[in-house]
Amino acid sequence: MPSNGFVVWFTGLPCSGKSTITRLLQIELKNQLQPVEVLDGDEVRQRLSSGLGFSKEDRDENIRRIAFVAKLLSRNGVIVLTAAISPYRNAREQARKEIGRFVEVFVKCPVEVCVARDTKGLYHRAMRGEITNFTGISDPYEVPLNPEVVVETDQEGPEVCLEKILTRLERLKYIHTKVAIW
């Protein structure tokens, strides 16, 4: 019998480590035989939000779409992991209200470290003015006020971040550690 669904909402600057940690959590939950789906911001942009730009209104609409799909999946017993920049606090709060069983994970990382990790060169293009409305450079990122989990990817390795998230999910009683029965 699958557990009640819930949503783990990863938010942070581009290249902060959201996708990396999301994939590790996905693997761990699948190993526990949990039904899990990932809504990656880049993939959602390509498939559900390709007509949207990067204005505040379009970003908010993108988050509304992610939240809607996450809500549908989670109410059907699926654990949903979202990895989307979701730069605006109000849009994240609206997602929380709509979804209900919602765990916000702030993937905290200084912009300088994100720039160094950027293999696509997007930060440098944004700094040269070639990309407008780029979060962390020409568009704001509003830090969460009360996330359930904060991971600092410039100081903590991916496995430490994963353990912090799993511990919090256990404390919230969203997941249970498997105990061997002899």
Secondary structure, DSSP 4 states (H G I P E B T S, - for coil): -PPPPEEEEEE-STTSSHHHHHHHHHHHHHHTT--EEEEEHHHHHHHT-TT--SSHHHHHHHHHHHHHHHHHHHTTT-EEEEE-----HHHHHHHHHHHSSEEEEEEE--HHHHHHH-TT-HHHHHHTTSSSS-BTTTB-----SS-SEEEETTTS-HHHHHHHHHHHHHHTTSS-------
